[in-house]
Amino acid sequence: MRRWLLAAGAAIALAFGTGAAEAQQRTRVTIYTALENEQLAPFKQAIEAAVPGVEVVWVRDSTGVITARVIAERENPRADMIMGLAASSLLMFEGMNLLEPYTPAGVDALKPAFRDSTPPATWTGMDAYLGVICFNTTEARRFNAPTPTTWQDLTKPEFRGRLVMPHPASSGTGYLMVAMWLQQMGEEAGWRFMDALHENMAVYTHSGSAPCVQAARGERVAGISLDMRGARERTQGAPIEVIIPAEGTGWDMEATSIVRGTRNLEAARRIADWVATRQANELYSRFYAVVAYPGVTNTPTNYPANAEARMFPNNFTWMAENRERILAEWSRRYESKAAPRN
């Protein structure tokens, strides 16, 4: 019996020792991200299963905060990778020489819009998110507000004090809409439109999904928000229509890059390879209707028809190069209605 106990103890010790050794041998890869909180666990699980020997360590915040943090740390980067951040932010980092050039294996299979076509490649697209109008039909009847079919409709007096949209310095959704209006209308007309829109705005939130949530609850008549949030709120029973105006809508893509100077370059490259796979895109499609890999679709219930066809042909380089100038001008004009920061 004594021999058996000693043997069993030795086996247990060996097993625990082996597990501890394996844990120590795993490469910790710090990834800055603006993915939603609900996405972090399934993404971590999928990456660690597909890339053995890697441990994902998330640092998560909004698009604006992550963008500012990467720039602030540019002399001493703390991230190994960036994942699920707006491509317009990554292009800005590219211009500042903050990204490691790398072309993932299999990237040629992705839709052209989701590939970095300017060599050397520094980012890989994952999925797209679009701006929509979440329009509460019940509240609209109370105030005799017409169903908006164009962006200009939101400047009508019936919407005075009853609109909400994301702050473009905090939210990627906010910035993609501002950038789209300026590109589509021209800067002079775009700012005039936003001046009129501001008159009807109740508040600028620091979240891309909050405007649709507020509209769904009946707190606002309409909120400019994320496409997927709109579909979800309507499916859950909210009395809203999810509208993409006839002129089209702004969009950005979530993308992945390797941070220049990472000490875990080989592990980061393996994760970047996974990002471009069909398997990874099938995971993205659980959360987004438009993804990078052709043929991978999972259109949710109540998602707006023809959404991909109404995506405005963004100039992402222009969005990146003009971001700071646009945000400064936007804040000068409209900051008075920004929501308090938590």
C-alpha positions as CSV (number, residue, x, y, z in Angstrom):
1,M,0.0,0.0,0.0
2,R,2.8,2.4,0.9
3,R,4.5,1.8,-2.4
4,W,1.3,2.4,-4.2
5,L,0.7,5.7,-2.4
6,L,4.2,6.8,-3.2
7,A,3.8,5.9,-6.9
8,A,0.5,7.7,-7.1
9,G,1.9,10.8,-5.4
10,A,4.8,10.8,-7.8
11,A,2.5,10.5,-10.8
12,I,0.3,13.4,-9.5
13,A,3.4,15.5,-8.9
14,L,4.7,14.8,-12.3
15,A,1.3,15.7,-13.9
16,F,1.1,19.0,-12.0
17,G,4.8,19.7,-12.8
18,T,4.2,19.0,-16.5
19,G,1.1,21.3,-16.6
20,A,3.0,24.1,-14.8
21,A,5.9,23.7,-17.2
22,E,3.6,23.9,-20.2
23,A,1.9,27.0,-18.8
24,Q,5.3,28.6,-18.4
25,Q,6.3,27.7,-21.9
26,R,3.2,29.4,-23.5
27,T,3.8,32.7,-25.1
28,R,1.7,35.5,-23.7
29,V,0.6,37.7,-26.6
30,T,-0.9,41.0,-25.5
31,I,-3.6,42.1,-27.9
32,Y,-5.2,45.6,-27.8
33,T,-8.8,45.4,-29.0
34,A,-12.1,47.1,-29.4
35,L,-14.1,43.9,-29.8
36,E,-17.2,43.7,-27.7
37,N,-16.9,42.2,-24.3
38,E,-19.0,39.2,-25.3
39,Q,-16.6,38.4,-28.1
40,L,-13.4,38.2,-25.9
41,A,-13.9,34.7,-24.5
42,P,-14.8,32.9,-27.7
43,F,-12.1,34.7,-29.6
44,K,-9.5,33.8,-27.0
45,Q,-10.6,30.2,-27.0
46,A,-10.5,29.9,-30.8
47,I,-7.1,31.5,-31.1
48,E,-5.5,29.4,-28.4
49,A,-7.0,26.2,-29.9
50,A,-5.8,27.1,-33.4
51,V,-2.4,28.4,-32.4
52,P,-0.9,26.0,-29.8
53,G,1.5,27.4,-27.3
54,V,0.0,30.9,-27.3
55,E,-1.9,32.6,-24.4
56,V,-4.0,35.6,-25.5
57,V,-4.0,38.6,-23.0
58,W,-6.7,41.1,-23.9
59,V,-6.6,44.9,-23.3
60,R,-10.0,46.1,-24.3
61,D,-11.6,49.5,-24.7
62,S,-13.5,51.6,-27.2
63,T,-12.0,52.4,-30.6
64,G,-11.1,56.0,-29.6
65,V,-9.4,55.0,-26.4
66,I,-7.4,52.2,-28.0
67,T,-6.4,54.4,-30.8
68,A,-5.2,57.1,-28.4
69,R,-3.4,54.6,-26.2
70,V,-1.4,53.1,-29.1
71,I,-0.3,56.6,-30.2
72,A,0.6,57.5,-26.6
73,E,2.8,54.4,-26.3
74,R,4.5,54.7,-29.6
75,E,7.9,55.2,-28.1
76,N,7.5,52.2,-25.8
77,P,4.8,49.8,-27.3
78,R,3.2,47.5,-24.8
79,A,1.0,45.6,-27.2
80,D,2.1,42.8,-29.4
81,M,-0.9,42.9,-31.7
82,I,-4.0,44.9,-32.4
83,M,-7.2,43.0,-33.3
84,G,-10.8,44.2,-33.9
85,L,-9.9,47.8,-34.3
86,A,-11.1,50.1,-37.1
87,A,-9.0,49.9,-40.3
88,S,-9.0,53.7,-40.4
89,S,-7.1,53.7,-37.1
90,L,-4.7,51.1,-38.3
91,L,-4.0,53.1,-41.4
92,M,-3.1,56.1,-39.2
93,F,-0.7,53.8,-37.3
94,E,0.8,52.6,-40.6
95,G,1.5,56.2,-41.5
96,M,3.3,56.7,-38.1
97,N,5.4,53.5,-38.8
98,L,3.9,51.7,-35.8
99,L,3.0,48.5,-37.5
100,E,5.1,45.4,-38.5
101,P,4.8,44.5,-42.2
102,Y,3.3,41.0,-42.6
103,T,1.2,39.2,-45.3
104,P,-0.7,36.4,-43.6
105,A,-0.9,33.0,-45.3
106,G,-4.1,32.7,-47.3
107,V,-4.9,36.4,-47.3
108,D,-5.4,36.4,-51.1
109,A,-8.7,34.4,-50.6
110,L,-10.3,37.4,-48.8
111,K,-12.5,39.9,-50.5
112,P,-10.4,42.7,-52.1
113,A,-11.8,45.4,-49.8
114,F,-10.5,43.5,-46.8
115,R,-6.9,43.2,-48.0
116,D,-4.1,45.8,-47.6
117,S,-3.3,46.5,-51.2
118,T,-0.4,48.8,-50.5
119,P,2.8,46.9,-50.0
120,P,4.2,46.1,-47.6
121,A,1.0,44.9,-46.1
122,T,0.4,45.8,-42.4
123,W,-3.2,44.9,-41.7
124,T,-5.8,42.3,-42.5
125,G,-9.5,42.9,-42.6
126,M,-11.9,40.8,-40.5
127,D,-15.5,42.1,-40.8
128,A,-17.4,45.3,-41.5
129,Y,-19.8,47.3,-39.3
130,L,-22.2,49.8,-40.7
131,G,-24.1,52.9,-39.5
132,V,-27.9,52.6,-39.4
133,I,-30.8,54.6,-38.1
134,C,-32.8,52.8,-35.3
135,F,-36.2,54.4,-35.7
136,N,-38.8,54.0,-32.9
137,T,-42.1,53.9,-34.7
138,T,-44.1,54.2,-31.5
139,E,-42.4,57.3,-30.4
140,A,-42.5,58.7,-33.9
141,R,-46.3,58.5,-33.9
142,R,-46.3,60.5,-30.6
143,F,-44.3,63.4,-32.2
144,N,-45.5,63.0,-35.8
145,A,-42.0,62.3,-36.9
146,P,-41.7,61.0,-40.5
147,T,-39.9,57.8,-41.3
148,P,-36.4,58.9,-42.5
149,T,-35.5,57.7,-45.9
150,T,-32.5,60.1,-46.4
151,W,-30.0,61.5,-44.0
152,Q,-31.4,65.0,-44.5
153,D,-34.8,63.8,-43.1
154,L,-33.1,63.7,-39.7
155,T,-32.8,67.5,-39.8
156,K,-36.6,68.0,-39.9
157,P,-38.1,69.9,-36.9
158,E,-40.1,66.9,-35.7
159,F,-36.8,65.4,-34.5
160,R,-35.7,68.4,-32.4
161,G,-34.1,67.0,-29.2
162,R,-35.1,63.5,-30.1
163,L,-32.0,62.2,-31.9
164,V,-28.8,60.5,-30.5
165,M,-25.6,59.4,-32.1
166,P,-22.1,58.3,-31.0
167,H,-19.3,60.8,-30.3
168,P,-16.8,60.3,-33.1
169,A,-13.7,60.7,-30.9
170,S,-14.9,57.9,-28.6
171,S,-16.7,55.6,-31.0
172,G,-15.6,54.1,-34.3
173,T,-19.3,54.2,-35.4
174,G,-19.5,57.9,-34.8
175,Y,-16.3,58.6,-36.8
176,L,-17.3,56.4,-39.7
177,M,-20.6,58.4,-40.0
178,V,-18.9,61.8,-39.8
179,A,-16.3,60.8,-42.4
180,M,-18.9,59.4,-44.7
181,W,-21.0,62.6,-44.7
182,L,-17.9,64.7,-45.4
183,Q,-16.8,62.4,-48.3
184,Q,-20.3,62.0,-49.8
185,M,-21.5,65.6,-49.5
186,G,-18.2,67.4,-49.7
187,E,-16.7,69.1,-46.6
188,E,-18.6,72.4,-46.8
189,A,-22.0,70.8,-47.3
190,G,-21.1,68.0,-44.9
191,W,-20.4,70.5,-42.1
192,R,-23.6,72.4,-42.9
193,F,-25.6,69.1,-42.6
194,M,-24.0,68.3,-39.3
195,D,-24.8,71.8,-38.0
196,A,-28.5,71.1,-38.8
197,L,-28.3,67.6,-37.3
198,H,-26.7,69.1,-34.1
199,E,-29.8,71.3,-33.6
200,N,-31.9,68.1,-33.3
201,M,-29.4,66.1,-31.3
202,A,-30.1,65.3,-27.6
203,V,-26.7,63.9,-26.8
204,Y,-23.6,62.3,-28.3
205,T,-22.9,59.0,-26.5
206,H,-19.5,57.4,-26.0
207,S,-20.7,54.0,-27.3
208,G,-21.6,52.9,-30.8
209,S,-24.5,50.7,-29.6
210,A,-26.0,53.0,-27.0
211,P,-28.0,55.2,-29.5
212,C,-29.9,52.2,-30.7
213,V,-30.5,50.9,-27.2
214,Q,-31.9,54.3,-26.2
215,A,-34.2,54.4,-29.3
216,A,-35.3,50.8,-28.6
217,R,-36.3,51.8,-25.0
218,G,-38.3,54.8,-26.3
219,E,-35.9,57.3,-24.8
220,R,-35.3,58.8,-28.3
221,V,-37.2,58.8,-31.6
222,A,-34.1,57.8,-33.5
223,G,-30.5,56.8,-32.9
224,I,-27.6,56.5,-35.3
225,S,-25.9,53.3,-34.3
226,L,-24.5,49.9,-35.3
227,D,-26.2,47.6,-37.8
228,M,-26.0,44.5,-35.7
229,R,-27.3,46.2,-32.6
230,G,-30.3,47.4,-34.6
231,A,-31.2,44.0,-35.8
232,R,-30.8,42.5,-32.3
233,E,-33.0,45.1,-30.6
234,R,-35.8,44.6,-33.1
235,T,-35.6,40.8,-32.8
236,Q,-35.9,41.2,-29.1
237,G,-39.2,43.0,-29.6
238,A,-38.3,46.7,-29.7
239,P,-40.7,48.8,-31.9
240,I,-38.0,50.0,-34.2
241,E,-37.2,50.0,-37.9
242,V,-33.6,49.5,-38.9
243,I,-33.0,51.9,-41.8
244,I,-30.1,52.5,-44.2
245,P,-30.9,55.7,-46.1
246,A,-31.0,55.7,-49.9
247,E,-27.7,57.5,-50.3
248,G,-25.9,54.7,-48.6
249,T,-24.1,54.6,-45.2
250,G,-20.7,54.8,-43.6
251,W,-18.8,51.7,-42.6
252,D,-15.5,50.7,-41.3
253,M,-13.9,47.3,-41.0
254,E,-12.4,45.6,-38.0
255,A,-8.8,44.5,-38.8
256,T,-5.7,43.0,-37.3
257,S,-2.1,44.2,-37.2
258,I,1.2,43.3,-35.6
259,V,2.8,46.1,-33.6
260,R,6.3,47.0,-34.7
261,G,8.9,46.0,-32.1
262,T,7.0,43.1,-30.5
263,R,9.2,40.6,-28.8
264,N,6.7,37.8,-29.8
265,L,6.8,38.2,-33.5
266,E,6.6,34.6,-34.5
267,A,3.5,34.0,-32.2
268,A,1.9,37.2,-33.6
269,R,2.5,36.0,-37.1
270,R,0.8,32.7,-36.4
271,I,-2.2,34.5,-34.9
272,A,-2.3,36.8,-38.0
273,D,-2.4,33.7,-40.2
274,W,-5.4,32.5,-38.2
275,V,-7.2,35.8,-38.7
276,A,-7.3,35.2,-42.5
277,T,-8.7,31.7,-42.3
278,R,-12.3,30.6,-43.2
279,Q,-12.5,29.2,-39.6
280,A,-11.8,32.6,-38.1
281,N,-14.3,34.3,-40.4
282,E,-17.0,31.8,-39.4
283,L,-16.4,33.0,-35.9
284,Y,-16.6,36.7,-37.0
285,S,-20.0,35.9,-38.7
286,R,-21.5,35.0,-35.3
287,F,-21.3,38.7,-34.5
288,Y,-21.2,40.5,-37.9
289,A,-23.3,40.1,-41.1
290,V,-20.4,41.2,-43.4
291,V,-17.1,39.4,-43.1
292,A,-13.9,39.2,-45.2
293,Y,-14.1,35.6,-46.4
294,P,-16.3,35.1,-49.5
295,G,-19.2,32.8,-49.0
296,V,-19.3,33.0,-45.2
297,T,-22.6,34.5,-44.3
298,N,-24.9,34.5,-41.3
299,T,-27.4,37.3,-41.9
300,P,-29.4,37.8,-38.7
301,T,-33.1,38.2,-38.4
302,N,-34.3,41.8,-39.1
303,Y,-31.0,42.8,-40.6
304,P,-31.6,45.5,-43.2
305,A,-31.9,44.3,-46.8
306,N,-29.1,45.2,-49.3
307,A,-26.9,46.5,-46.5
308,E,-23.6,45.4,-48.2
309,A,-24.7,47.0,-51.5
310,R,-25.4,50.3,-49.7
311,M,-21.9,50.6,-48.1
312,F,-20.5,53.9,-49.2
313,P,-17.1,53.5,-51.1
314,N,-15.0,54.8,-48.3
315,N,-11.5,56.2,-48.8
316,F,-9.9,54.7,-45.7
317,T,-6.6,56.5,-46.3
318,W,-8.4,59.8,-46.3
319,M,-10.2,58.8,-43.1
320,A,-6.9,58.0,-41.4
321,E,-5.0,61.1,-42.7
322,N,-7.7,63.5,-41.8
323,R,-8.9,62.0,-38.5
324,E,-7.3,64.4,-36.1
325,R,-8.3,67.5,-38.1
326,I,-11.9,66.3,-38.4
327,L,-12.2,65.4,-34.8
328,A,-10.8,68.8,-33.7
329,E,-13.3,70.6,-35.9
330,W,-16.2,68.4,-34.8
331,S,-15.4,69.0,-31.1
332,R,-15.1,72.7,-31.7
333,R,-18.6,72.8,-33.1
334,Y,-20.6,70.1,-31.2
335,E,-18.8,69.1,-27.9
336,S,-21.4,71.0,-25.9
337,K,-23.8,68.1,-26.2
338,A,-21.3,65.3,-25.5
339,A,-22.4,62.9,-22.7
340,P,-20.4,63.0,-19.5
341,R,-17.6,60.4,-19.5
342,N,-17.8,57.7,-16.9
